[in-house]
Amino acid sequence: MDRLQYLFLLGACVLITLPLEFYFGVRVWRRPRRLFLSLLPAFALFVVWDLWASNTGTWSFSPRFTVGITLPGGMAIEELFFFTIIPVCGLLTLETVRSILQRRNRR
């Protein structure tokens, strides 16, 4: 069960924030090109940084808490998911707050 903790945490983040897309109509997932362009710079930077840090011994990925699938360079697959899912959840939250504030200001 420990091996799935990271994936469960990422799944929980998606389950908590995904309803914001539909309830508030913020259209983060429904604009894939814009989403991709928003995520790409940070994704690329953090992947490079993560690979550097893990290859220089700054940190490592515990086999106890990962499923054991590694990418070239030794990065755990969960880490790649993290660099995608968490920013999307952040964007959903940010766009929801903007939507709420815009609605409030119109009143």
ABEGO torsion letter per residue (X at the ends): XAAAAAAAAAAAAAAAAAAAAAAAGAGAAABAAAAAAAAAAAAAAAAAAAAAAAAAGABBBBAAABAGBBBBGGBBAAAAAAAAAAAAAAAAAAAAAAAAAAAAAAX
